[in-house]
Each structure stands twice: as structure tokens, then as C-alpha cells.
């Protein structure tokens, strides 16, 4: 399927500079552009590539100033990154979806399966489970007893959904993720550690996406909740009884200890860690590898380092840390001089 520059500009509210009739049928990175592809420029670091790219159309921000003309047709927009995301969503939506239940899949006779559902080979759907319309469940995925899955969900291969968990509409879970495994609950005793049964569930609301090999543990009692619009990356651990607020995003390898409450619209960098039983306020920004050990102050706070503090204090501390070896040597020299002065008295 081909689209002209004018059609694309009309769809995203852009302005064409060049050939209105330039056509594209695929996407490319700007440094690897080929004829018939559309690309974008949003990071100034990549400006050099726009002059030589072979892409037919390039999305650029309105405020981009070029040193000399380019061969490609430009479409100027307010935010090129957002616009290419919209186009990619449109492209993905146009791709044909699988339908039907593979004869090698197992579906319990008591499960309720909606319209236009796909269930791949060797997938397992347990007793009393509900699968909504247009949902796709890829091979080797296991959906336990009494699970509820909404409409338009996508479960990639080898996903495991434990019994009783609930997924809303338009939920995507990537390969290898586990939803509803037991929370890490053990009580110390004289003989060792006694397991505390985890009898709660996981609730995932609408429009949530979960990366590959991520674990969201079921609660001890009640529920672990990922609210509407949450996006979490690969290799993330969400412990029992945690709650993640609407539209919060997390990069890879983040770890949440039990009963952590994360607010709405937070952004969390890779490998950040959170102590249990704390509350992170809405719109808090957590830097990569930060260690958050207490409640945060309020909306818009930025934290980095471990224990996490405000960036200004962290960078000042980092500057001093680099000087510690020299400061240590100077301190030793001063001590020796002081000892010499004491001996002369």
C-alpha cells in the first residue's frame, strides 16, 4: 500500500515542502533511507543524515533550519517523533491479524471465547476463562483457570497468566512474561521460612503494555494493579500488592518491592529500585539506577542516585566523590605536618 506526501501531511496535520505526489510504502531510519521509504528527524544529532538520505519523505519539526537543500520531500510538523508514532500505529493496524483456534491448542469446554479470536498451537486455556473479541494468543501461552481477558488483547508466545487474574481491553504482553506468580512471602520460623499463601490476584487495566520476561506477582490478599495506560519494559519485577498509576512508564530492569505504590504519569529509568511500602507521588521522574527508599515529596519531583536525591545535590556529590582520592592524600599530608609540628613543641 502506497501513500503520497499530501495524504500523509493531511493525516498528521503537516506541511509539504517538495513533491506533493512523492510516494512511500515503508519506513526506514534516516541513515539507512531507501527510495519509497519515509523517515523522520527529531534528534539534532542525526541532522547530518538528512542531506544524503535516500528516503523519499522525511518528517521534520517546524523549527528545523537546514544549511542547504535536500533531495527528499519534507513534511514539517510540530513534533516529528509523535507523528511518526501515529503513522507506525496506522501501519500496524493495517496488518492482517490471525484468526481461529489451532487444532493443536487446548481450550477448556467451560472457557468462553469471543469473536475473531486467535489461539495458536500448544496454547492452553483453562476452565472458566473468558477471552474477549479480537484477542490473539500465540503458541505455548498458558492461561490458567478463571482468568478474564478483554477485547483486542495480544499475548505473545510463552506468556503465562496464572489463575484468577484479570486483563482489560487492548493489553499487550510480550514473550516470556509471567502474570500472577506468587508474591515473595515467607515468615521466618525456628525451622526456616514458612510460606505465606498468596491468595490475591493481578488486575491489569486497559491499554497496558508489558515487555518481555517481566513478572507481575499476585498479591498476598486483594490485588496487584497496573492501571490504565501503563507501559513497562522488559525484565521488570513488580512484587505483590504493588500498584502502578495511570500512564506511568518504566524502562528495563526496574524492581518494585512489595506494596510499593507508584503514582500516575511517572517516568522511571532503567535499573531503578524501590523499597517496599512506600508511595511515589504523581509525575515523579526517577533516573536510571536510582534507589528510592522513602515516600516522595510531590508532583514534578526529580530523583537520581542511591539513595535517591534531587539531581543538583547528586551531581554536586558526584563531583566531590571524584576528588576524594586527592582529598584523602592531602588530609594525610596535613596530618603528618601536624604531627611534626607537635613534636617540635
Residue pairs with C-beta under 8 A, 6 or more apart in sequence:
1 25
1 94
2 23
2 24
2 25
3 23
3 24
3 25
4 20
4 21
4 22
4 23
5 16
5 18
5 19
5 20
5 21
5 22
5 23
5 24
5 57
5 73
5 75
6 16
6 20
6 21
8 14
8 24
8 38
8 57
8 75
8 87
9 15
9 16
9 75
11 86
11 87
11 90
12 59
12 75
12 77
12 83
12 86
12 87
13 77
13 78
14 59
14 75
14 76
14 77
14 83
15 62
15 75
15 76
15 77
16 73
16 74
16 75
17 73
17 74
17 75
17 76
18 72
18 73
18 74
19 73
20 73
22 56
22 57
22 73
23 36
23 56
24 36
24 37
24 38
24 55
24 56
24 57
25 36
25 37
26 34
26 36
26 37
26 38
27 37
27 38
27 39
27 84
27 87
27 88
27 91
28 34
28 37
28 38
28 39
28 55
29 39
30 39
30 40
30 41
30 46
30 49
30 50
30 53
30 55
30 58
31 46
31 49
31 53
33 39
33 49
33 53
33 54
33 55
33 58
33 72
34 54
34 55
35 54
35 55
35 56
36 56
37 54
37 55
37 56
37 57
38 55
38 56
38 57
38 58
38 59
38 84
38 87
39 53
39 55
39 57
39 58
39 59
40 58
40 59
40 60
40 80
40 81
40 83
40 84
41 47
41 49
41 50
41 58
41 59
41 60
41 61
41 64
41 80
42 61
42 79
42 80
42 81
47 64
47 66
50 58
50 60
50 66
50 70
50 72
51 66
51 67
51 68
51 70
53 70
53 71
53 72
54 71
55 72
56 72
56 73
57 72
57 73
57 74
57 75
58 70
58 72
58 73
58 74
58 75
59 74
59 75
59 77
59 80
59 83
59 84
60 74
60 75
60 76
60 77
60 80
61 76
61 77
61 78
61 79
61 80
62 76
62 77
62 78
64 76
75 83
77 83
97 116
97 118
97 134
97 136
98 118
98 120
98 136
99 116
99 117
99 118
100 118
100 119
101 107
101 113
101 117
101 118
101 119
102 119
102 120
102 121
102 123
102 139
104 121
104 122
105 119
105 120
105 121
105 122
105 123
105 124
105 125
106 123
106 124
106 125
107 113
107 119
107 125
108 125
108 126
108 127
108 128
108 129
108 145
110 127
110 128
111 125
111 126
111 127
111 128
111 129
111 130
111 131
112 129
112 130
112 131
113 119
113 125
113 131
114 130
114 131
114 132
114 133
114 134
114 135
114 151
115 133
115 134
116 133
116 134
117 131
117 132
117 133
117 134
117 135
117 136
117 137
118 135
118 136
118 137
118 138
119 125
119 131
119 137
120 137
120 138
120 139
120 140
120 141
120 157
121 139
121 140
122 139
122 140
123 137
123 138
123 139
123 140
123 141
123 142
123 143
124 141
124 142
124 143
125 131
125 137
125 143
126 143
126 144
126 145
126 146
126 147
126 163
127 145
127 146
128 145
128 146
129 143
129 144
129 145
129 146
129 147
129 148
129 149
130 147
130 148
130 149
131 137
131 143
131 149
132 149
132 150
132 151
132 152
132 153
132 169
133 151
133 152
134 151
134 152
135 149
135 150
135 151
135 152
135 153
135 154
135 155
136 153
136 154
136 155
137 143
137 155
138 155
138 156
138 157
138 159
138 175
139 157
140 157
140 158
141 155
141 156
141 157
141 158
141 159
141 160
141 161
142 159
142 160
142 161
143 149
143 155
143 161
144 160
144 161
144 162
144 163
144 164
144 165
144 180
145 163
145 164
146 163
146 164
147 161
147 162
147 163
147 164
147 165
147 166
147 167
148 165
148 166
148 167
149 155
149 161
149 167
149 171
150 167
150 168
150 169
150 170
150 171
150 206
151 169
151 170
152 169
152 170
153 167
153 169
153 170
153 171
153 172
153 173
154 171
154 172
154 173
155 161
155 173
156 172
156 173
156 174
156 175
156 212
157 175
158 175
158 176
159 173
159 174
159 175
159 176
159 177
159 178
159 179
160 177
160 178
160 179
160 180
160 181
161 167
161 173
161 179
161 180
162 178
162 179
162 180
162 181
162 202
162 218
163 180
164 180
164 201
164 218
165 179
165 180
165 201
165 202
165 203
165 204
165 218
166 201
166 202
166 203
166 204
167 173
167 179
167 204
168 204
168 205
168 206
168 207
168 208
168 228
169 206
169 207
170 206
170 207
171 204
171 206
171 207
171 208
171 209
171 210
172 208
172 209
172 210
173 179
173 209
173 210
174 209
174 210
174 211
174 212
174 213
174 214
174 234
175 212
175 213
176 212
176 213
177 210
177 211
177 212
177 213
177 214
177 215
177 216
178 214
178 215
178 216
179 202
179 204
179 210
179 215
179 216
180 201
180 202
180 216
180 217
180 218
181 215
181 217
181 218
182 198
182 217
182 218
182 240
183 198
183 200
183 217
183 218
183 219
183 220
183 224
183 239
183 240
183 241
183 258
184 217
184 239
184 240
184 258
185 195
185 196
185 197
185 198
185 220
185 240
185 258
186 193
186 194
186 195
186 196
187 193
187 194
187 196
188 194
196 220
197 220
198 217
198 218
198 219
198 220
198 240
199 220
199 221
200 218
200 219
200 220
200 221
200 222
200 223
200 224
200 240
200 241
201 218
201 219
201 223
201 224
202 216
202 217
202 218
202 219
202 223
202 224
202 225
202 226
203 223
203 224
203 225
203 226
204 210
204 216
204 225
204 226
205 225
205 226
205 227
205 228
205 229
205 230
206 228
206 229
207 228
207 229
208 226
208 228
208 229
208 230
208 231
209 230
209 231
209 232
210 216
210 226
210 232
210 236
211 232
211 233
211 234
211 235
211 236
211 252
212 234
212 235
213 234
213 235
214 232
214 233
214 234
214 235
214 236
214 237
214 238
215 236
215 237
215 238
216 224
216 226
216 238
217 224
217 237
217 238
217 239
217 240
217 242
218 224
218 240
219 240
219 241
220 240
220 241
221 241
222 241
223 241
224 238
224 239
224 240
224 241
224 242
224 243
225 242
225 243
225 244
226 232
226 238
226 244
227 243
227 244
227 245
227 246
227 248
227 264
228 246
228 247
229 246
229 247
230 244
230 245
230 246
230 247
230 248
230 249
231 248
231 249
231 250
232 238
232 244
232 249
232 250
232 254
233 250
233 251
233 252
233 253
233 254
233 270
234 252
234 253
235 252
235 253
236 250
236 252
236 253
236 254
236 255
237 254
237 255
237 256
238 244
238 256
239 255
239 256
239 257
239 258
239 259
239 260
239 276
240 258
240 259
241 258
241 259
242 256
242 258
242 259
242 260
242 261
242 262
243 260
243 261
243 262
244 250
244 256
244 262
245 261
245 262
245 263
245 264
245 265
245 266
245 282
246 264
246 265
247 264
247 265
248 262
248 263
248 264
248 265
248 266
248 267
248 268
249 266
249 267
249 268
250 268
250 272
251 268
251 269
251 270
251 271
251 272
251 288
252 270
252 271
253 270
253 271
254 268
254 270
254 271
254 272
254 273
254 274
255 272
255 273
255 274
256 262
256 274
257 273
257 274
257 275
257 276
257 277
258 276
258 277
259 276
259 277
260 274
260 275
260 276
260 277
260 278
260 279
260 280
261 278
261 279
261 280
262 268
262 274
262 280
263 279
263 280
263 281
263 282
263 283
263 284
264 282
264 283
265 282
265 283
266 280
266 282
266 283
266 284
266 285
266 286
267 284
267 285
267 286
268 286
269 286
269 287
269 288
269 289
269 290
270 288
270 289
271 288
271 289
272 286
272 287
272 288
272 289
272 290
272 291
272 292
273 290
273 291
273 292
273 306
274 280
274 292
275 291
275 292
275 293
275 294
278 292
278 293
278 294
278 295
279 295
279 296
280 286
280 292
280 295
280 296
281 295
281 296
281 297
281 298
281 299
281 301
282 299
283 299
283 300
284 296
284 299
284 300
284 301
284 302
284 303
285 300
285 301
285 302
285 303
286 292
286 303
286 304
286 308
287 302
287 303
287 304
287 305
287 308
287 311
288 304
289 306
290 303
290 304
290 305
290 306
290 308
291 305
291 306
291 307
291 308
292 303
292 307
292 308
293 307
293 308
294 307
296 303
301 310
302 310
302 311
303 309
303 310
303 311
304 310
304 311
304 314
305 314
305 317
309 317
